[in-house]
Protein backbone atom coordinates (compact mmCIF):
# COMPACT_ATOMS: atom_id res chain seq x y z
CA UNK A 1 0.00 0.00 0.00
CA UNK A 2 1.20 3.50 -0.77
CA UNK A 3 0.71 6.80 1.05
CA UNK A 4 1.87 10.35 0.37
CA UNK A 5 5.01 11.32 2.30
CA UNK A 6 5.14 15.06 2.99
CA UNK A 7 8.90 14.98 3.58
CA UNK A 8 9.73 13.17 0.30
CA UNK A 9 6.82 14.89 -1.53
CA UNK A 10 5.93 11.70 -3.41
CA UNK A 11 3.89 8.53 -2.88
CA UNK A 12 5.94 5.89 -1.08
CA UNK A 13 5.38 2.34 0.10
CA UNK A 14 4.23 2.07 3.74
CA UNK A 15 6.60 0.17 6.05
CA UNK A 16 5.13 -1.51 9.16
CA UNK A 17 1.47 -0.79 8.24
CA UNK A 18 -1.02 -0.90 11.10
CA UNK A 19 -4.78 -0.81 10.61
CA UNK A 20 -6.54 1.81 12.75
CA UNK A 21 -10.03 3.26 13.03
CA UNK A 22 -10.82 6.97 13.17
CA UNK A 23 -13.23 8.50 15.69
CA UNK A 24 -16.03 8.50 13.12
CA UNK A 25 -15.53 4.78 12.39
CA UNK A 26 -13.70 5.07 9.07
CA UNK A 27 -10.79 2.66 8.51
CA UNK A 28 -7.24 3.99 8.08
CA UNK A 29 -3.67 2.74 7.80
CA UNK A 30 -0.68 4.21 9.61
CA UNK A 31 2.99 3.37 9.14
CA UNK A 32 6.37 4.78 8.21
CA UNK A 33 7.86 5.94 4.91
CA UNK A 34 10.13 3.27 3.43
CA UNK A 35 12.71 5.91 2.41
CA UNK A 36 12.98 8.54 5.16
CA UNK A 37 11.16 6.95 8.13
CA UNK A 38 8.57 9.71 8.57
CA UNK A 39 5.12 8.67 9.82
CA UNK A 40 2.60 8.40 6.97
CA UNK A 41 -1.18 8.01 7.19
CA UNK A 42 -3.77 6.88 4.68
CA UNK A 43 -7.53 6.99 5.12
CA UNK A 44 -9.52 4.17 3.51
CA UNK A 45 -9.63 0.41 3.29
CA UNK A 46 -6.40 -1.49 3.88
C-alpha positions as CSV (number, residue, x, y, z in Angstrom):
1,X,0.0,0.0,0.0
2,X,1.2,3.5,-0.8
3,X,0.7,6.8,1.0
4,X,1.9,10.3,0.4
5,X,5.0,11.3,2.3
6,X,5.1,15.1,3.0
7,X,8.9,15.0,3.6
8,X,9.7,13.2,0.3
9,X,6.8,14.9,-1.5
10,X,5.9,11.7,-3.4
11,X,3.9,8.5,-2.9
12,X,5.9,5.9,-1.1
13,X,5.4,2.3,0.1
14,X,4.2,2.1,3.7
15,X,6.6,0.2,6.1
16,X,5.1,-1.5,9.2
17,X,1.5,-0.8,8.2
18,X,-1.0,-0.9,11.1
19,X,-4.8,-0.8,10.6
20,X,-6.5,1.8,12.8
21,X,-10.0,3.3,13.0
22,X,-10.8,7.0,13.2
23,X,-13.2,8.5,15.7
24,X,-16.0,8.5,13.1
25,X,-15.5,4.8,12.4
26,X,-13.7,5.1,9.1
27,X,-10.8,2.7,8.5
28,X,-7.2,4.0,8.1
29,X,-3.7,2.7,7.8
30,X,-0.7,4.2,9.6
31,X,3.0,3.4,9.1
32,X,6.4,4.8,8.2
33,X,7.9,5.9,4.9
34,X,10.1,3.3,3.4
35,X,12.7,5.9,2.4
36,X,13.0,8.5,5.2
37,X,11.2,6.9,8.1
38,X,8.6,9.7,8.6
39,X,5.1,8.7,9.8
40,X,2.6,8.4,7.0
41,X,-1.2,8.0,7.2
42,X,-3.8,6.9,4.7
43,X,-7.5,7.0,5.1
44,X,-9.5,4.2,3.5
45,X,-9.6,0.4,3.3
46,X,-6.4,-1.5,3.9
